[in-house]
């Protein structure tokens, strides 16, 4: 899997002219990274807010030095997430262990924090897929295989797996976004729909 | 409202899938995460990928911090039982001769980490039941989750509780991509074999990725099961 050396979705915006929409986009992106790494909605929110706050502080100090705000923000985010991880164990009181154990064995953090209606829409759409399509997605997403690896494993032409995956994803996108393509405007809802 | 430029990434769905599985590495990871902070389209794809993982029953990827990168499992510690002059039963194939090796490194403190270290001390002393209990509580309290659940599962195996072991390894597997995932699949298969659930064991073995340290063991064991008619 390869990416362009520096994806060119946006030309870097000089930090002194950072629009609110760009800051919000950065905050949502940091939230996704932090949610993946920390598995906690509140911690991800805190990390995203902290990252944006530090970015703005840096802009206030020396905006001209920040040629690429998204890259700069990601660097901040990595430190914030690492600090959060390191502090998790230290902050956990020993008295909480028994309770948190009982909680952890019965609750899926993702199911708990995922925006409910988004999750339900995806699940409902997933249920309408053919068995073969569901199985392809299950193997790719739960088994973490690429379409090529799955095709090789099943002895199928890779193109067949890719087509099946594309067809299934398009149906899920319809359910998730209300249209076939992912949103391209910053006015979409927040990652978890809590208005934060 | 600001109209964003079109996303130039043709393979964004694959990148999103890999992102949520925490399977991107090196420059790909750096580039995509930076891109993600400026691309609403890819943010939507990532949210969808989280939703798909939820729908297919996968869980969050492993939380990696403090210890795991420095821990090394000795894959060779998994030994298939070979009994001279007798073909081992399917249940015998689930036997594990030696516990996975844990190589400790200094870690930052806190009560949970102390509990984790206590668990690993008990593990090294072959106090399996105590180790399993401490490691489960440490995992629940925030210790490096994949490591703690993995060694909790190994402790359960040696404590003679394959059902609890299978459940603990399933926790590691449910965390998704991580350094302990291939080993967890192998050992879960072993636990399932001890329970007589050979078909499930074979299915788990087939999910051990090629090219990993335990892939050879998994394949040999899978072939052995298939040779006994397990499907």
Contacts between the chains, C-beta under 8 A, distances in Angstrom:
chain1	res1	chain2	res2	distance
A	1	B	11	7.0
A	1	B	14	6.4
A	1	B	15	7.0
A	1	B	18	6.5
A	1	B	24	7.5
A	1	B	28	5.9
A	2	B	28	6.8
A	3	B	9	7.1
A	3	B	15	7.2
A	3	B	27	7.5
A	3	B	28	5.4
A	3	B	31	4.3
A	3	B	32	5.9
A	3	B	35	7.5
A	4	B	8	7.1
A	4	B	9	7.9
A	4	B	31	7.1
A	5	B	27	7.5
A	5	B	31	6.9
A	6	B	31	6.6
A	6	B	34	7.8
A	7	B	8	6.4
A	7	B	9	6.3
A	7	B	31	5.9
A	7	B	32	7.5
A	7	B	34	7.4
A	7	B	35	3.8
A	7	B	39	7.6
A	8	B	8	5.9
A	9	B	4	7.4
A	9	B	5	5.7
A	9	B	7	5.7
A	9	B	8	6.3
A	9	B	9	8.0
A	9	B	35	5.9
A	9	B	38	5.3
A	9	B	39	4.5
A	9	B	42	7.9
A	10	B	4	7.4
A	10	B	5	5.9
A	10	B	38	4.7
A	10	B	39	7.7
A	19	B	2	6.4
A	21	B	1	7.4
A	21	B	2	4.1
A	22	B	2	7.6
A	22	B	38	7.4
A	25	B	4	7.7
A	25	B	37	6.9
A	25	B	38	6.1
A	25	B	39	7.7
A	25	B	40	6.2
A	25	B	43	7.4
A	26	B	37	4.8
A	26	B	38	7.2
A	28	B	40	7.9
A	28	B	43	5.6
A	29	B	33	7.8
A	29	B	36	4.5
A	29	B	37	3.6
A	29	B	38	7.2
A	29	B	39	7.8
A	29	B	43	5.9
A	30	B	37	6.6
A	32	B	19	7.9
A	32	B	36	6.5
A	32	B	43	6.3
A	32	B	46	5.1
A	32	B	47	7.3
A	33	B	33	5.8
A	33	B	36	7.1
A	35	B	50	7.8
A	36	B	19	7.0
A	36	B	20	6.0
A	36	B	22	6.2
A	36	B	60	7.3
A	36	B	61	6.2
A	37	B	22	7.6
A	37	B	63	6.9
A	38	B	63	7.2
A	39	B	60	4.5
A	39	B	63	6.1
A	68	B	34	7.9
A	70	B	34	5.4
A	70	B	35	7.7
A	70	B	37	4.1
A	70	B	38	4.4
A	71	B	34	4.9
A	73	B	37	5.6
A	74	B	30	7.8
A	74	B	33	5.5
A	74	B	34	5.0
A	74	B	37	5.8
A	82	B	65	7.5
A	85	B	63	7.1
A	85	B	65	4.1
A	85	B	66	7.7
A	86	B	65	6.6
A	86	B	66	7.1
A	86	B	108	6.4
A	88	B	65	7.9
A	88	B	142	4.7
A	89	B	66	7.5
A	89	B	108	7.4
A	89	B	110	4.0
A	89	B	111	7.8
A	89	B	112	4.4
A	89	B	113	5.0
A	89	B	141	7.6
A	89	B	142	5.0
A	89	B	143	6.3
A	90	B	108	7.3
A	90	B	109	7.2
A	90	B	110	4.0
A	91	B	110	7.9
A	92	B	110	7.0
A	92	B	111	6.8
A	92	B	112	5.1
A	92	B	141	5.2
A	92	B	142	4.8
A	93	B	111	7.2
A	94	B	111	4.1
A	94	B	112	7.8
A	94	B	115	7.9
A	96	B	141	7.0
A	97	B	111	7.8
A	97	B	112	7.1
A	97	B	115	7.2
A	97	B	137	5.3
A	97	B	140	6.7
A	97	B	141	4.4
A	98	B	137	7.5
A	100	B	140	5.2
A	100	B	141	5.6
A	100	B	142	7.6
A	101	B	136	6.8
A	101	B	137	5.5
A	101	B	140	3.4
A	101	B	141	7.0
A	102	B	140	7.9
A	103	B	140	7.6
A	104	B	139	7.5
A	104	B	140	4.2
A	105	B	140	7.0
A	108	B	54	7.9
A	108	B	59	6.2
A	109	B	59	8.0
A	109	B	60	6.0
A	110	B	50	6.8
A	110	B	53	7.3
A	110	B	54	5.5
A	110	B	59	6.4
A	110	B	60	5.4
A	111	B	54	6.2
A	114	B	50	6.5
A	114	B	51	6.9
A	114	B	54	5.9
A	118	B	47	6.7
A	118	B	51	5.8
A	119	B	51	5.7
A	119	B	54	5.7
A	119	B	55	7.9
A	121	B	51	7.7
A	122	B	48	7.0
A	122	B	51	3.6
A	122	B	52	6.3
A	122	B	54	7.1
A	122	B	55	5.3
A	123	B	51	7.8
A	123	B	54	7.4
A	123	B	55	5.0
A	126	B	52	7.2
A	126	B	55	4.2
A	126	B	56	7.5
A	134	B	56	7.8
A	137	B	52	6.0
A	137	B	55	7.8
A	137	B	56	6.0
A	138	B	56	4.2
A	138	B	57	7.4
A	140	B	17	6.5
A	141	B	17	6.0
A	141	B	21	7.6
A	141	B	49	7.1
A	141	B	52	5.0
A	141	B	53	5.1
A	141	B	56	5.0
A	141	B	58	5.9
A	142	B	53	6.9
A	142	B	56	4.6
A	142	B	57	6.0
A	142	B	58	4.0
A	143	B	207	5.7
A	144	B	17	7.9
A	144	B	18	7.8
A	144	B	21	4.7
A	144	B	23	5.7
A	144	B	176	6.9
A	144	B	177	5.3
A	146	B	14	6.8
A	147	B	14	7.7
A	165	B	13	8.0
A	169	B	13	5.8
A	169	B	48	7.8
A	172	B	48	6.4
A	172	B	51	7.6
A	172	B	52	6.5
A	173	B	48	6.5
A	176	B	44	7.7
A	176	B	47	7.5
A	176	B	48	5.0
A	176	B	51	6.4
A	177	B	44	6.3
A	177	B	48	7.7
A	181	B	41	7.6
A	182	B	7	7.8
A	182	B	12	7.6
A	182	B	40	7.8
A	182	B	41	4.6
A	182	B	42	7.5
A	182	B	44	3.6
A	182	B	45	5.1
A	182	B	48	7.1
A	183	B	40	5.7
A	183	B	41	6.7
A	183	B	44	4.8
A	184	B	3	7.4
A	184	B	4	5.3
A	184	B	6	6.6
A	184	B	7	7.3
A	184	B	40	5.8
A	184	B	41	5.1
A	185	B	1	6.3
A	185	B	2	7.6
A	185	B	3	6.5
A	185	B	4	6.5
A	185	B	40	6.4
A	186	B	1	7.0
A	186	B	2	5.5
A	186	B	4	6.3
A	186	B	40	5.4
A	187	B	1	5.0
A	188	B	40	6.2
A	188	B	43	8.0
A	188	B	44	6.7
A	191	B	43	7.1
A	191	B	47	5.9
